[in-house]
């Protein structure tokens, strides 16, 4: 079955999710950066950002519950997520090249409104795609099978004609179980090789 659609995750694939540098830039020590990471981005509470069902205060309350001793630091650091993401220069040319060869290009990402809105460069490459799903808008997150069902229904896709690229293995396993082709992003060269092996020009 020929590939017609390339579906990209965003953080770790199309942009850098640089939460540790984001916290360092606010002046926290390395020990505090890691501690704050454990209470926030490495915790289950982070998924609630991406699910889009709680407001910022409620989500940060969840981080504080994970480590009450650093409440002040957590509330201060996560009140504004500008700088949480970093632009990758290869992203727009990559999307344009695939589209020029006739492929549909979509995004499928666990993503929060709070991370999208202050990082304005995001819109530049989202405008280049043919659409997709940001989890906060539909209140479901990967690797829930429902999110793969939703993107195929919304864009009238055949799973076997899609290849999904994500940097998190469990999300690729779920996509493959649903019937999509999947590539775990490690490097651009590795992804290009695997796309070629699937017949992507």
Secondary structure as GFF3:
##gff-version 3
##sequence-region A 1 201
A	DSSP	beta_strand	5	8	.	.	.	ID=ss1
A	DSSP	beta_strand	15	17	.	.	.	ID=ss2
A	DSSP	alpha_helix	19	24	.	.	.	ID=ss3
A	DSSP	alpha_helix	30	39	.	.	.	ID=ss4
A	DSSP	alpha_helix	45	51	.	.	.	ID=ss5
A	DSSP	alpha_helix	56	66	.	.	.	ID=ss6
A	DSSP	three_ten_helix	68	70	.	.	.	ID=ss7
A	DSSP	alpha_helix	71	77	.	.	.	ID=ss8
A	DSSP	beta_strand	85	87	.	.	.	ID=ss9
A	DSSP	alpha_helix	90	100	.	.	.	ID=ss10
A	DSSP	beta_strand	104	109	.	.	.	ID=ss11
A	DSSP	alpha_helix	113	118	.	.	.	ID=ss12
A	DSSP	alpha_helix	122	126	.	.	.	ID=ss13
A	DSSP	beta_strand	132	134	.	.	.	ID=ss14
A	DSSP	alpha_helix	135	138	.	.	.	ID=ss15
A	DSSP	alpha_helix	145	154	.	.	.	ID=ss16
A	DSSP	three_ten_helix	159	161	.	.	.	ID=ss17
A	DSSP	beta_strand	162	166	.	.	.	ID=ss18
A	DSSP	alpha_helix	169	178	.	.	.	ID=ss19
A	DSSP	beta_strand	181	184	.	.	.	ID=ss20
A	DSSP	alpha_helix	188	197	.	.	.	ID=ss21
###
